[in-house]
């Protein structure tokens, strides 16, 4: 238990350093838009756009997306609601997040998990979009820390969850 507490303390220190550095540069203004793009709209829009462009040949891809997200969202929900890690604003009494989170717990980051799942699946289907998709997924992830709703470890866990589900489902 001591090791976990040390990791949590280290995670909080990194978070506070990131928060102070980013807020001094007014980054939250830009990161709200990036964070909002990870709210789930792109996860629905991207597969539909690919089907509109590619046609019926993209139906196996659509099935893969739906199946993968069903698994990822289930695992995300189970982890978040069983581990119940407090968000930075609840864990650090002197800290105020830039935005309000949609739920109470922070581990893992659902925005990050879903963004990396989508990035990997789209990249495997259309490799030319890999760079754009991974820049977007990384930006969504970083924005969650900058906005004060996730600790860095929440982001790492989200990357691991989304990536693992993507690789297992392909």
C-alpha positions as CSV (number, residue, x, y, z in Angstrom):
1,X,0.0,0.0,0.0
2,X,2.9,2.3,0.7
3,X,4.1,2.1,-2.9
4,X,0.6,3.0,-4.2
5,X,0.5,6.0,-1.9
6,X,3.9,7.1,-3.1
7,X,2.8,6.8,-6.7
8,X,-0.3,8.8,-5.9
9,X,1.7,11.5,-4.3
10,X,4.1,11.7,-7.2
11,X,1.1,11.8,-9.6
12,X,-0.3,14.7,-7.7
13,X,3.0,16.6,-7.7
14,X,3.3,16.2,-11.5
15,X,-0.3,17.3,-11.9
16,X,0.2,20.4,-9.9
17,X,3.4,21.3,-11.8
18,X,1.5,20.8,-15.1
19,X,-1.5,22.8,-13.9
20,X,0.6,25.8,-12.8
21,X,2.7,25.8,-15.9
22,X,-0.2,25.6,-18.3
23,X,-2.5,28.1,-16.5
24,X,0.3,30.7,-16.6
25,X,0.1,30.5,-20.4
26,X,-3.7,30.6,-20.7
27,X,-3.8,27.2,-22.4
28,X,-7.2,26.3,-21.0
29,X,-8.8,28.6,-23.5
30,X,-7.6,26.4,-26.3
31,X,-7.8,23.1,-24.5
32,X,-11.6,23.3,-23.9
33,X,-12.2,22.9,-27.7
34,X,-9.7,20.0,-27.9
35,X,-11.2,18.3,-24.9
36,X,-14.8,18.8,-26.2
37,X,-13.8,17.1,-29.4
38,X,-13.2,13.9,-27.3
39,X,-16.8,14.0,-25.9
40,X,-17.8,11.1,-28.2
41,X,-19.0,13.0,-31.3
42,X,-15.9,12.1,-33.3
43,X,-16.2,8.5,-32.3
44,X,-19.7,8.4,-34.0
45,X,-18.9,10.8,-36.8
46,X,-15.6,9.3,-38.0
47,X,-17.0,5.7,-38.7
48,X,-20.1,7.2,-40.4
49,X,-17.9,9.5,-42.6
50,X,-15.7,6.5,-43.6
51,X,-18.8,4.5,-44.5
52,X,-20.1,7.5,-46.6
53,X,-16.8,7.7,-48.4
54,X,-15.9,4.0,-48.8
55,X,-19.5,2.5,-49.0
56,X,-20.5,-1.0,-48.0
57,X,-16.9,-2.2,-48.0
58,X,-16.6,-0.3,-44.7
59,X,-19.3,-2.3,-42.9
60,X,-16.8,-4.7,-41.3
61,X,-15.0,-1.6,-39.9
62,X,-18.3,-0.3,-38.5
63,X,-18.9,-3.6,-36.8
64,X,-15.4,-3.5,-35.4
65,X,-15.9,0.0,-34.0
66,X,-19.2,-0.9,-32.4
67,X,-17.8,-4.1,-30.9
68,X,-14.6,-2.4,-29.6
69,X,-16.4,0.5,-28.1
70,X,-18.9,-1.8,-26.3
71,X,-16.0,-3.6,-24.7
72,X,-14.0,-0.4,-23.9
73,X,-17.0,1.5,-22.5
74,X,-17.9,-1.5,-20.3
75,X,-14.4,-1.9,-18.9
76,X,-14.0,1.9,-18.5
77,X,-17.3,2.1,-16.5
78,X,-16.3,-0.9,-14.3
79,X,-12.9,0.4,-13.5
80,X,-14.0,4.0,-12.8
81,X,-16.9,3.0,-10.6
82,X,-15.0,0.3,-8.7
83,X,-11.7,2.1,-8.2
84,X,-13.4,5.5,-7.3
85,X,-10.3,7.7,-7.6
86,X,-11.2,11.2,-6.7
87,X,-10.7,13.9,-9.4
88,X,-8.0,16.5,-8.7
89,X,-10.5,19.1,-7.5
90,X,-11.9,16.7,-4.9
91,X,-8.4,15.3,-3.9
92,X,-6.6,18.6,-3.7
93,X,-8.6,21.1,-1.6
94,X,-6.8,24.2,-2.9
95,X,-7.2,23.3,-6.5
96,X,-10.0,24.5,-8.8
97,X,-10.6,22.8,-12.2
98,X,-11.2,24.9,-15.3
99,X,-14.2,22.8,-16.3
100,X,-16.7,20.6,-14.5
101,X,-16.3,16.9,-15.1
102,X,-19.3,14.8,-16.2
103,X,-18.9,12.3,-13.3
104,X,-17.3,12.0,-9.9
105,X,-14.3,9.7,-10.5
106,X,-11.2,10.1,-12.6
107,X,-9.4,6.8,-13.1
108,X,-9.1,5.9,-16.0
109,X,-9.7,8.9,-18.3
110,X,-12.6,7.9,-20.5
111,X,-11.9,10.7,-23.0
112,X,-8.3,9.3,-23.4
113,X,-9.4,5.7,-23.6
114,X,-12.0,6.4,-26.3
115,X,-9.7,8.7,-28.3
116,X,-6.9,6.2,-28.4
117,X,-9.2,3.3,-29.3
118,X,-10.6,5.4,-32.2
119,X,-7.1,6.5,-33.3
120,X,-5.8,2.9,-33.4
121,X,-8.8,1.5,-35.2
122,X,-9.0,4.3,-37.8
123,X,-5.2,4.1,-38.3
124,X,-5.4,0.4,-38.9
125,X,-8.2,0.9,-41.5
126,X,-6.8,4.1,-43.1
127,X,-3.1,4.3,-42.4
128,X,-2.8,7.7,-44.0
129,X,-4.8,9.2,-41.1
130,X,-2.5,7.7,-38.4
131,X,-0.6,10.9,-37.7
132,X,-3.7,13.1,-37.5
133,X,-5.5,10.6,-35.3
134,X,-2.7,10.2,-32.9
135,X,-2.0,13.9,-32.6
136,X,-5.8,14.4,-31.9
137,X,-5.9,11.5,-29.3
138,X,-2.8,12.8,-27.6
139,X,-4.1,16.4,-27.5
140,X,-7.4,15.2,-26.0
141,X,-5.5,13.4,-23.3
142,X,-3.2,16.3,-22.4
143,X,-6.2,18.7,-22.4
144,X,-7.8,16.7,-19.6
145,X,-4.8,17.3,-17.3
146,X,-4.5,21.0,-18.4
147,X,-8.2,21.5,-17.6
148,X,-7.8,20.0,-14.2
149,X,-10.1,17.0,-14.4
150,X,-7.5,14.2,-14.5
151,X,-4.2,13.3,-13.0
152,X,-1.4,12.1,-15.4
153,X,-1.9,8.5,-14.2
154,X,-5.5,8.6,-15.3
155,X,-4.3,9.5,-18.8
156,X,-1.8,6.7,-18.9
157,X,-4.4,4.2,-17.7
158,X,-6.8,5.5,-20.4
159,X,-4.1,5.1,-23.1
160,X,-3.5,1.6,-21.9
161,X,-7.2,0.7,-21.8
162,X,-8.1,2.1,-25.2
163,X,-5.0,0.7,-26.9
164,X,-5.4,-2.8,-25.3
165,X,-9.0,-3.1,-26.4
166,X,-8.1,-1.9,-29.9
167,X,-5.3,-4.4,-30.3
168,X,-7.4,-7.3,-28.8
169,X,-10.4,-6.6,-31.0
170,X,-8.5,-6.3,-34.4
